[in-house]
Amino acid sequence: MLDFIKPAASPFLITLFQRLFTLIALQQRGPTRLVLSPEVKVVFNQLKKQRTIICANHPGEEDGPVLFGLSAMMHEKFFFLAAREIFGNSSSRSARMLQRLGCYSVQRGLADIHAFKESCSLLEAGRHKLVIFPEGEVSFKNDSLREFESGPELIALSTQNVLSKAGSRERVFILPLAIKYVFSRDIERYLLKTLKLFEAQLGIISDNKTEFHKRLRRVFDDTLKQIESSYGLSNSQDSIDKRISAICDARISQWEVRLGLVPSKNLSQVRQIHLVINGIAKLLYGQDNSALPVDHLALEAAYRQLKQSISLMAVTEHRFTERMSQEDAIELLRALAQLLRPEMKIKRADLVYIGAADPIDVSKFMPTVSAERKSKVKELKHELEERISRRLSRLNHGGSSSRIAPGSATLCKHSLL
């Protein structure tokens, strides 16, 4: 079984890493600058020493480090709820380091009671703010959200209820944040060069007169045909969305059978993948894995393939348009690289915009009778989604972005202001 990993925050280590954040970020992903909207500091001042869950959209795999950087800028320390498989073996150096930086684990796809109780306990103690990504998984989209899980709302309402019953007038808040990645310079040449590499690998003759999004669409089409062939699928007439969904279903079924898991068709594909990943993690990092004949290389390859499937789910037909931004194009090329050249490093955006919506006072959503609990959780979840979505929309129009020029085969740079 997988053990729960509690936070063991080290104030000294957190402060040290906060001071070194810029240097660490440079080594990990190249030059990066966090750009905060004016209201961010105002809101954090309002919520100083308040029990708060920070909830942000989850567009990229760097969102955790980005919010760690935000903690440095706000001169605060945060706790971070992170997927259990990220920690690896609980006795490993990386797991201990994550613990000391304030991270603790959750097994996604399950009702993880340990993570729930720990979150409530940390929030009730009120030492530091909690960071929870309500989408539960990276969306790989810069301007839209995945469906939210109900974890943050349940934690906030449960903690508010405990405080109220104890006669405390302290309130619990949820702070909605919006994150957007932007390139500070035009990357047209890089995008075209990278696309040509993929075209050459697939034997497609590059046509500079054809619009970029149409060329990219064809590369995806040929790549999916190769994968479909390996699974005996023939869905090439369907939309890209449906074809990717069929590929993901095939991968999920394959590993459910190999791991002896009970199929869970009534769940979303993301949740099904999380359950399979949990099964893989139990074999790789579980406390009793030494007694099992584990093919570690095969399991690690399966884990990478399933994570790849999640990024593929973000590839939908409507993304291949002449209005595609350069930031959107880079995410589609990143998904292609995972399929065609896993070792290839794709350029990352060098600006990260962060905006804040008005904090949600959880005490205003408390049910008056137990029968209202479910509806209040749903109402709070909807309010959180709305506030992040609205702030993200404003953030999208508040920075610079790159768009494909209608009727042109190339990409042009212009401001959205």
C-alpha positions in Angstrom: 0.0 0.0 0.0 1.0 3.6 -0.4 1.8 5.5 2.7 0.5 9.0 3.4 3.3 11.7 3.4 2.8 14.4 6.0 4.4 17.9 5.7 7.4 18.5 7.8 8.0 22.2 6.9 11.4 23.6 7.8 11.2 27.4 8.1 14.9 27.7 7.5 14.9 25.6 4.3 11.8 27.3 3.0 13.3 30.7 3.5 16.6 29.6 1.9 14.8 28.2 -1.2 12.6 31.3 -1.4 15.8 33.5 -1.6 17.3 31.2 -4.2 14.1 30.9 -6.2 15.2 32.9 -9.2 18.5 31.0 -9.5 16.7 27.6 -9.2 14.1 28.7 -11.7 16.8 29.7 -14.2 18.5 26.3 -13.9 15.2 24.4 -14.3 13.4 26.2 -17.2 15.4 29.2 -18.4 14.8 32.9 -17.7 11.4 33.3 -15.9 9.8 36.3 -14.5 6.6 36.4 -12.4 4.4 39.4 -13.2 1.8 40.1 -10.5 -1.4 42.1 -11.1 -1.7 45.1 -8.7 -4.5 43.4 -6.7 -2.5 40.4 -5.8 -0.5 42.1 -3.1 -3.6 44.0 -1.9 -5.5 40.7 -1.4 -2.6 39.0 0.4 -2.4 41.9 2.8 -6.1 41.5 3.4 -5.7 37.8 4.1 -2.6 38.2 6.3 -2.8 35.6 9.1 -6.2 34.5 7.9 -7.0 30.8 7.3 -6.9 30.5 3.6 -6.9 27.9 0.8 -5.2 29.3 -2.4 -6.9 27.8 -5.5 -5.4 28.4 -8.9 -5.9 27.1 -12.4 -3.4 24.5 -13.4 -2.1 25.2 -17.0 1.4 23.9 -16.6 3.6 21.5 -14.7 5.6 24.4 -13.3 2.5 25.9 -11.4 3.7 24.5 -8.1 7.2 26.2 -8.3 5.5 29.3 -9.6 3.3 29.6 -6.5 6.3 28.8 -4.4 7.9 31.9 -6.1 4.7 33.8 -5.2 5.1 32.8 -1.6 8.6 34.4 -1.7 7.3 37.6 -3.2 4.5 37.8 -0.6 7.0 36.9 2.3 4.8 34.0 3.4 5.1 30.3 3.6 2.6 27.9 2.0 1.6 24.3 2.4 1.2 22.4 -0.9 -1.1 19.4 -1.6 0.7 17.3 -4.2 0.0 14.0 -6.0 1.4 11.0 -4.1 3.4 9.6 -7.0 5.5 12.8 -7.2 7.2 11.9 -3.9 8.3 8.5 -5.0 9.6 6.4 -2.2 8.7 8.1 1.1 12.3 7.5 2.4 13.9 9.1 -0.7 15.9 12.3 -0.6 13.4 14.1 -2.9 10.4 13.0 -0.8 12.1 14.4 2.4 12.9 17.6 0.6 9.4 18.1 -0.6 8.1 17.5 3.0 10.5 20.1 4.4 9.3 22.6 1.8 5.7 22.1 3.1 4.3 19.5 0.7 2.1 16.6 1.6 0.5 13.9 -0.5 -2.9 12.9 -1.9 -3.8 9.9 -3.9 -5.8 11.3 -6.7 -8.9 9.5 -8.0 -9.7 8.3 -4.5 -11.4 9.8 -1.4 -8.1 10.2 0.4 -9.2 10.6 4.0 -5.6 11.1 5.2 -5.1 14.1 2.9 -8.5 15.5 3.8 -7.9 15.3 7.6 -4.4 16.7 7.3 -5.7 19.6 5.1 -8.4 20.4 7.7 -5.9 20.2 10.5 -3.4 22.5 8.8 -6.1 25.0 7.9 -7.6 24.9 11.4 -4.1 25.6 12.9 -3.8 28.6 10.6 0.0 28.6 10.5 0.3 29.0 6.7 -2.0 29.1 3.7 -2.8 25.9 1.8 -2.2 25.6 -2.0 -4.6 23.2 -3.7 -5.2 23.0 -7.5 -9.0 22.2 -7.8 -8.6 20.9 -11.4 -6.7 18.0 -9.9 -4.5 17.7 -12.9 -2.6 19.9 -15.4 -4.9 21.3 -18.1 -2.1 22.2 -20.6 -4.4 25.1 -21.6 -3.5 28.7 -21.0 -7.1 30.1 -21.2 -9.6 27.5 -20.0 -10.2 25.2 -17.1 -10.7 21.4 -16.6 -13.7 20.4 -14.5 -13.0 21.1 -10.8 -12.9 18.5 -8.0 -14.8 19.2 -4.8 -11.8 18.9 -2.4 -11.0 22.5 -1.5 -14.7 23.3 -0.8 -15.2 20.3 1.5 -12.0 21.1 3.4 -12.9 24.8 3.8 -16.5 24.1 4.9 -15.5 21.3 7.3 -12.9 23.6 8.9 -15.3 26.5 9.1 -17.8 24.2 10.8 -15.2 23.0 13.4 -14.3 26.6 14.2 -17.9 27.7 14.5 -18.8 24.8 16.8 -15.8 25.7 19.0 -17.3 29.2 19.4 -14.6 30.8 17.3 -15.5 33.8 15.1 -12.5 33.1 12.9 -13.4 32.8 9.2 -12.0 30.5 6.4 -11.3 32.0 3.0 -10.7 30.6 -0.5 -8.4 32.8 -2.6 -9.0 32.3 -6.4 -5.8 32.9 -8.5 -5.4 32.9 -12.3 -2.1 31.9 -13.9 -1.1 32.5 -17.5 2.2 31.8 -19.3 3.3 34.3 -22.0 6.3 34.7 -24.3 7.9 38.1 -24.1 9.3 37.8 -27.6 8.0 36.6 -30.9 8.8 32.9 -31.3 7.5 32.5 -34.9 10.8 31.1 -36.3 11.1 28.6 -33.5 7.6 27.3 -34.0 8.0 26.9 -37.7 11.4 25.2 -37.3 10.0 22.8 -34.7 7.0 22.0 -36.9 9.3 21.2 -39.9 11.3 18.8 -37.7 8.1 16.8 -37.0 7.0 17.0 -40.6 10.3 15.6 -41.7 10.1 12.8 -39.2 6.7 11.8 -40.5 7.8 12.1 -44.2 5.5 15.2 -44.8 6.8 17.7 -47.3 6.8 21.2 -45.7 4.6 23.7 -47.5 5.3 27.2 -46.3 2.3 28.5 -48.2 -0.1 26.4 -46.1 -1.3 28.0 -42.9 0.5 26.9 -39.7 -2.6 25.5 -38.0 -3.4 23.3 -41.0 0.1 21.9 -41.1 0.1 21.3 -37.4 -3.3 19.5 -37.7 -2.0 17.2 -40.4 1.1 16.3 -38.3 -1.3 15.3 -35.4 -3.4 13.4 -37.8 -0.5 11.3 -39.1 0.8 10.8 -35.6 -2.5 9.5 -34.3 -2.8 7.1 -37.2 0.4 5.5 -36.1 -0.8 5.1 -32.5 -4.2 3.9 -33.6 -2.6 1.2 -35.7 -0.7 -0.1 -32.7 -4.0 -0.6 -30.8 -6.0 -1.8 -33.8 -8.1 1.3 -33.9 -9.6 2.8 -37.1 -11.1 6.1 -36.1 -9.3 8.4 -38.6 -12.6 9.8 -39.8 -13.6 11.1 -36.3 -12.6 14.4 -34.8 -9.2 14.6 -33.0 -11.0 14.7 -29.7 -12.8 11.4 -30.2 -9.7 9.7 -31.6 -7.6 10.7 -28.6 -10.3 9.6 -26.3 -10.3 6.1 -27.9 -6.5 5.9 -27.6 -6.7 6.8 -23.9 -9.5 4.2 -23.4 -7.2 1.6 -25.0 -4.3 2.5 -22.8 -6.4 2.6 -19.6 -7.9 -0.8 -20.4 -4.5 -2.3 -21.2 -3.1 -1.4 -17.8 -6.2 -2.1 -15.8 -5.9 -5.7 -17.1 -2.2 -5.9 -16.4 -2.5 -4.5 -12.9 -5.6 -6.6 -12.1 -7.7 -3.5 -11.4 -11.5 -3.4 -11.6 -12.6 -1.3 -14.7 -14.1 2.0 -13.7 -16.0 3.1 -16.8 -18.4 5.3 -14.9 -15.6 7.7 -14.0 -14.0 10.4 -16.2 -10.9 9.4 -18.2 -8.7 11.6 -16.0 -9.9 9.8 -12.9 -9.5 6.4 -14.5 -5.9 7.3 -15.3 -5.3 8.5 -11.8 -6.5 5.1 -10.4 -4.2 3.2 -12.8 -1.3 5.5 -11.8 -2.1 4.8 -8.2 -1.8 1.1 -9.0 1.5 1.6 -10.6 2.8 3.8 -7.8 1.8 1.1 -5.2 4.0 -1.4 -7.1 6.9 1.1 -7.5 6.8 2.8 -4.1 4.5 0.8 -1.8 5.6 -0.4 1.5 5.2 -4.1 0.5 6.6 -3.9 -3.0 9.7 -5.9 -2.2 7.7 -9.1 -2.2 6.3 -8.5 -5.7 7.9 -9.4 -9.0 7.9 -5.8 -10.3 9.2 -4.8 -13.8 10.2 -1.3 -12.8 11.2 -0.2 -16.3 7.9 -1.4 -17.7 5.9 0.4 -14.9 7.9 3.6 -15.3 7.2 3.5 -19.1 3.5 3.0 -18.4 3.5 5.9 -16.0 5.0 8.2 -18.6 2.6 6.9 -21.2 -0.4 7.6 -19.0 0.8 11.1 -18.1 1.3 11.7 -21.8 -2.3 10.6 -22.3 -3.5 13.4 -19.9 -1.6 16.0 -22.0 -3.1 14.5 -25.1 -6.6 15.0 -23.7 -6.0 18.8 -23.9 -5.6 18.5 -27.7 -9.0 19.2 -29.2 -10.3 20.0 -32.7 -11.2 23.5 -31.9 -7.6 24.4 -30.9 -6.5 24.2 -34.6 -7.7 27.6 -35.8 -6.2 30.6 -37.5 -6.6 32.4 -34.2 -4.2 30.1 -32.4 -1.8 31.9 -30.1 1.9 31.1 -30.0 1.4 30.0 -26.4 -1.3 27.6 -27.5 0.9 26.4 -30.4 3.8 25.6 -28.1 1.6 23.4 -25.9 0.4 21.5 -29.0 4.0 21.0 -30.1 4.9 19.9 -26.6 2.3 17.2 -26.8 3.6 16.1 -30.2 7.2 16.0 -28.8 6.0 13.6 -26.1 4.7 11.3 -28.9 7.5 11.7 -31.5 10.6 12.8 -29.6 10.3 12.3 -25.8 13.8 13.5 -25.3 13.2 16.8 -27.0 13.0 20.0 -24.9 10.4 22.4 -26.1 10.8 26.1 -25.4 8.9 27.4 -22.3 7.3 30.8 -21.8 9.4 33.3 -19.9 6.7 35.4 -18.3 4.1 34.2 -15.8 1.2 36.5 -15.2 -0.7 36.0 -11.9 -4.0 37.7 -11.1 -6.3 37.4 -8.0 -10.1 37.4 -7.8 -11.9 38.6 -4.7 -11.5 36.1 -1.8 -14.5 33.9 -1.0 -15.7 34.1 2.6 -16.6 30.4 3.3 -18.7 31.3 6.3 -21.4 32.7 4.0 -21.8 29.3 2.4 -22.3 27.3 5.6 -25.3 25.0 5.5 -28.0 25.7 8.2 -29.0 22.0 8.2 -27.1 18.9 7.2 -29.3 18.3 4.2 -28.0 21.5 2.6 -24.3 20.4 2.7 -24.2 18.9 -0.8 -25.9 21.9 -2.4 -23.6 24.3 -0.5 -20.5 22.4 -1.7 -21.8 22.6 -5.2 -22.6 26.3 -4.9 -19.1 27.1 -3.5 -17.5 25.1 -6.2 -19.4 26.9 -8.9 -18.5 30.3 -7.3 -14.8 29.3 -7.3 -14.9 28.2 -10.9 -16.6 31.4 -12.0 -14.1 33.7 -10.2 -11.0 32.0 -11.5 -12.5 31.8 -15.0 -13.4 35.5 -15.0 -10.0 36.6 -13.7 -8.3 34.3 -16.2 -10.3 35.9 -19.0 -9.2 39.4 -17.9 -5.6 38.2 -17.5 -5.7 36.9 -21.1 -6.6 40.4 -22.3 -4.2 42.1 -19.9 -0.9 40.9 -21.3 0.7 40.5 -24.7 0.0 37.4 -26.8 0.8 36.1 -30.3 -1.9 35.2 -32.8 -1.9 33.6 -36.2 -2.7 36.2 -38.8 -5.9 35.2 -40.6 -5.2 34.0 -44.1 -1.5 33.9 -43.5 0.8 30.9 -43.4 3.0 32.5 -40.7 2.5 33.8 -37.2 2.5 37.4 -36.2 3.0 39.1 -32.9 0.7 41.8 -31.5 -0.6 43.1 -28.3 -4.1 42.2 -27.0 -4.4 45.5 -25.2 
